[in-house]
Every structure is written in structure tokens, then in C-alpha cells.
Amino acid sequence: MTDPPLADIAWPTSRRIIRSIFPPVALFEDIADPADWELIASAEAKTNPRVRDEIGDLALVPPARRVAGPTASVVMGAFTHASRDRPSRFSDGSYGVWYCGDRFEVALAETAYHFERFMRLTNEQPADAQYRELVAHIAGHLANLRGGGFAECLDPDDHGPGQTLGRHLHAAGRDGVVYPSVRWPSGEAAALFWPDLIRLPVTQARHFLYRWDGRAMLGCLEYGTNIWHAGPETGS
């Protein structure tokens, strides 16, 4: 496999949108040495069996690449809650990835597409889902797919080639991938493989309500405003 060229990426205001269902995990917010987290988690789990489920699999992140402090929960959770049941463009689910865009439109279009796809495949009745926007400074030495030659990794529907590349890069300890957004081509997206590429604290910004009418995503409503953002049809 030919490795993509590398590019130094620094986005002071990258955007990520996630479901608002994940509570903060105190362990990640504490000042304890990340190298001691396994011991602390094991001790806490003896009195609270839910602790391990909340923390996830710490073994997925080497101690040297962990982060701790304010808002560390939202960062570490992206990497410790990997699942084979939730593969993505650059992961088969065996490791976690922090996906983000260089602008809000990228984050919205990417998440709206996957929200609509899930709701349609599971034949959901009309419903709303709550999401929140995270703004973070990211920086890393990323595999660069923006110059062409890796079109198969950006296929709108087939994630196989991207997962193969991601698995190879992750195993080699690379920082991640930067690529043209598949759902908002005028923007760029990044897939980060390690938490220490995200500077703390992360800003928890706007909240959104994604609306599904039983057939398609109508769009999303921004909490506290009358701003209505279009669904994925206009941003795919």
C-alpha cells in the first residue's frame, strides 16, 4: 500500500457535532496521571459496575497519548468507546476516531447524512434527536488525501478502502487523515486517531434538534434561536 503524503494541519476552530447522550466521565476530568487510570477505574468499578461501561476501553489509547482535564471526557470518549458495530470511513470499529470539519457546514452535512441514513434503514417513525457542536483547536501531521490519487477512500458509499488505509495508518502510529469532505466538497474534514491532537478545553457550543419526518431528515433547529438549517439533500 502506498502511503499518502503528510501535511501539517492546524485548525483553531474545527467543528464536530455529536449526539447529546454521553455524560461526562469524572476520571478524565480529574488531575490524576493518565498512566494510573486503569488502576483507578478498576478500584471504582468494584463499587460502581457502570464505571467501566462509562469509561470504555482505556487500552485503546496509550498513556502517552491520553488527555486529562476540563472537557477531556468528550475527547477521550471518542477513542475509548470504539465498537465493531459502529465502523466509519477510516475505522473498522476496532479503534476510535475523532471526525471533524474545518467549518460548521462540513460537520452538519456529514452528521445529517448519517443520521438520515440510520433513520431510513431502521424505518424509524417521526422523531427528533439532540446534537451538540464542539469547537476545538486540532493540530497534527496527517496523511493528506486532498491532492488526488486516493479517490477510492472517498467513495460516498463504500468505506472498505478507507478502512483499509485507516487501519494501516493507525497501526503505524500515524496521527490521522485530512481529506475533502465527502458530503460538503467545498470543505475539508479530518479523522484523528489520537486524543492528544485535540487541545483542551474543547468549547461546547450550539445545540441542535435533528428532525426526521418518517421519510427524510427535514433539517435541524438550532436551540435558542429560530434558525433552521437545511437537511442533507442540499449539502451532499
Residue pairs with C-beta under 8 A, 6 or more apart in sequence:
1 164
1 165
1 168
3 143
3 168
3 169
4 143
4 144
4 145
4 149
4 150
4 165
4 177
5 143
5 144
5 147
6 141
6 142
6 143
6 144
7 141
7 142
7 144
7 146
7 178
8 139
8 140
8 141
8 142
9 138
9 139
9 140
9 141
9 142
9 178
9 190
10 137
10 138
10 139
11 100
11 102
11 137
11 138
11 139
11 190
12 137
13 135
13 136
13 137
14 100
14 101
14 102
14 135
14 136
14 137
14 138
14 190
15 100
15 101
15 102
15 103
15 104
15 106
15 107
15 133
15 134
15 135
16 98
16 99
16 100
16 101
16 107
16 133
16 134
16 136
17 107
17 108
17 111
17 131
17 132
17 133
17 134
17 208
18 74
18 111
18 131
18 132
18 134
19 129
19 130
19 131
20 130
20 131
20 132
20 207
21 130
22 73
22 74
22 77
23 54
23 73
24 73
24 74
25 54
25 55
25 73
25 76
25 77
27 37
27 40
27 41
27 44
27 51
27 55
28 55
28 67
28 68
28 72
28 73
28 75
28 76
28 77
29 68
29 69
29 70
29 71
29 72
29 73
30 68
31 68
31 69
32 40
32 68
34 63
34 66
34 67
34 68
35 63
37 55
37 58
37 63
37 66
38 58
38 59
41 51
41 52
41 55
41 58
44 51
45 51
45 52
55 80
56 76
56 77
56 79
56 80
56 81
56 82
57 80
57 81
57 82
58 66
58 80
60 79
60 80
60 82
60 95
60 96
61 76
61 79
61 80
61 194
61 195
64 196
65 194
65 195
65 196
66 76
66 195
66 196
67 75
67 76
67 195
67 196
67 198
67 200
69 200
69 201
70 200
70 201
71 200
71 201
71 202
71 204
72 195
72 200
74 134
74 202
74 204
75 98
75 136
75 195
75 198
75 200
75 202
76 195
78 96
78 97
78 98
78 195
79 95
79 96
79 97
79 98
79 194
79 195
80 96
81 96
82 91
82 93
82 94
82 95
82 96
83 93
84 92
84 93
84 94
85 93
86 93
87 93
87 159
87 163
88 97
88 99
88 159
88 163
88 191
89 99
89 153
89 159
89 162
89 163
89 166
89 182
89 191
90 97
90 153
90 162
90 163
90 165
90 166
90 169
90 176
90 177
90 191
91 97
91 163
91 166
91 167
91 170
91 191
92 163
92 166
92 167
94 167
95 170
95 193
97 166
97 176
97 191
97 192
97 193
98 138
98 176
98 190
98 191
98 192
98 195
98 197
98 198
99 110
99 189
99 190
99 191
99 192
100 107
100 134
100 136
100 138
100 189
100 190
100 192
101 107
101 110
101 181
101 184
101 187
101 188
101 189
101 190
102 187
102 188
102 189
102 190
103 187
104 133
105 184
105 186
105 187
105 235
106 181
106 183
106 184
106 187
106 188
106 189
107 133
108 184
108 220
108 229
108 235
109 181
109 183
109 184
109 232
109 235
109 236
110 181
110 182
110 183
110 184
110 189
111 131
111 210
112 183
112 210
112 217
112 219
112 220
112 231
112 232
112 235
113 183
113 232
113 236
115 129
115 210
115 212
115 217
116 212
116 216
116 217
116 231
116 232
118 124
119 127
119 212
119 217
120 215
120 216
124 212
124 214
125 214
126 212
126 213
126 214
127 212
128 209
128 210
128 211
128 212
129 209
129 210
129 212
130 207
130 208
130 209
130 210
131 207
131 208
131 209
131 210
131 220
132 204
132 205
132 206
132 207
132 208
133 204
133 205
133 206
133 207
133 208
134 202
134 203
134 204
134 205
135 202
135 203
135 205
136 198
136 199
136 202
136 203
137 198
137 199
138 190
138 192
138 197
138 198
138 199
139 197
139 199
140 175
140 176
140 190
140 192
140 197
141 174
141 175
142 174
142 175
142 176
142 177
142 178
142 190
142 192
143 165
143 169
143 174
143 176
143 177
143 178
144 177
144 178
144 179
145 153
145 154
145 177
145 178
145 179
145 180
146 178
146 179
146 180
146 188
150 165
150 179
152 158
152 161
152 162
153 161
153 162
153 165
153 179
154 162
154 179
154 180
154 182
155 161
155 162
156 182
165 177
166 177
166 191
166 193
169 176
169 177
169 193
170 193
174 193
175 192
175 193
175 194
175 197
176 190
176 191
176 192
176 193
176 194
176 197
177 190
177 191
178 188
178 189
178 190
178 191
179 188
179 189
179 190
179 191
180 187
180 188
180 189
181 187
181 188
181 189
182 189
183 232
183 235
183 236
184 235
192 198
206 222
206 223
207 222
207 223
207 224
208 220
208 221
208 222
208 223
208 229
209 220
209 221
209 223
210 217
210 220
211 217
211 218
211 219
211 220
211 221
212 218
216 231
216 233
217 231
217 232
218 231
219 228
219 229
219 230
219 231
220 228
220 229
220 231
221 227
221 228
221 229
222 228
222 229
